[in-house]
Amino acid sequence: MPFTELDAWLSARAAADEFSGVVLIRRGERTEFSGAYGWASRRWPVPMTEAMRFDTASITKLFTSVAALRLVDRGKLDLDTPITEIVDLAGTTISPAVTVRHLLTHSSGIADDADEEAGESYEALWVDKPVYSVTEARDYLPQFAHKPPNFAPGAGVRYCNVGFILVGLAIEELTGTPYRDHIRADVFARAGMTSSDFYDRREAAPDVAEGWDPVLDAEGKRTGWKQNIFSYPPIGSASDGAHVTAPDLVRFLRALRAGELLSPERTELFLTPQVRHETDGWYGFGLEFTLEPDDSVWAYSKGGGNTGVSNMVRHYPAADLDVVMLSNAERGGLAVVQKIDRLVRAAV
C-alpha cells in the first residue's frame, strides 16, 4: 500500500509544529509504515522516539470494556445487570434501570461530568478543584452522580465518559482488586502489552511523552507552550489515561481478534456495532464503527483527546491494516488520521 509520501508530509508538519507523535501502520506481521516526529518534551527538549509511551485518553475505554467482558465470560457479570446492584450508588441520581450494557455503549442517559457533546470543557472542571484530589474511581462521583440524567436508560445515545468510571467501580467490586491493578494483570499482560501501564505524572517514569499545547494570542498566533499537568487528574482511570506504545496498541487489537482476550461469543460482540449515534456512526463496547452504504464495516476505531493529547487506534478490515496515531498535543492529530484514511481509501 502506498505510504511513501507520508513520511515527508509528517516531517513537514512536525517542522511547522503542527504534529508531534508517533504513527504506526501494520498489516499482520509486516510494518507498512512507522515514524516518530517532533518532541517528547518541549521543556528540555527531548526528541520523539517510536518507543515513547503516550497518555491514550479515551482509548483506555477499550481496556475497561474488555475487562468487563472477560468477567462476563467467567460468569461473574451479566451485561444487563443494573449498575446499582453492583456498586453502592445510594443517594445519587443514577437510575436502577441503568445497566452495564447501557454504560459500555453510551446509552445510559446519565449526565457526564463535562458534557463534551454540549461543548463543555473537561479542563474547566479543574479550575476550582485540585487535580490531585481525584486519583481513584470513587473520587469522580461528586462530579456527576447527582446531576439529572439526559434521558431514560436506553432511550438515546450520548457519549459519556463517566459511564466507564461506573464500570470501573463494578470491576473493583466484582474482583476485589483495584481497577488499575486488574487491567495490568487481566488485559495488558494477557495481550502482551509489556510497555503499557498507568503512570502518575507526579512521578518519574521512563519514555513517557509529556503533553503540551500551544498558547495562542488573540490573533491565533503562537506565543509559547503550556504543559497539561493541571488539565486533568494525574493518573488514569477506567475512562481514560492509560499509557501505551504504538506497538502495544497493535498487539491489543491482534490479541483481541485472535480470541486471546475474550471467548468467541464475546469477541464477536465486541467487534459488532451496537447502537447508532446520529452524527458519530455506530458505537460498540468502546469501539466506534464506520459503515459502508452496504452496512459492511469500513473501519472500527477508538480515538482519544484531551489537553495535550490526541490519538487514534483503527483497523481497516478490507485492507487488513492496523493504524495507530499517538500525539502529545491536542492539535494536529486529527489531520494525520484523516490523511491516512484518504490514502487507505485511495488504495482500496
Summary of the structure (lengths in Angstrom):
residues: 348
radius of gyration: 19.5
end to end distance: 8.8
largest distance: 57.9
contacts: 1172
relative contact order: 0.20
helix: 32%
strand: 22%
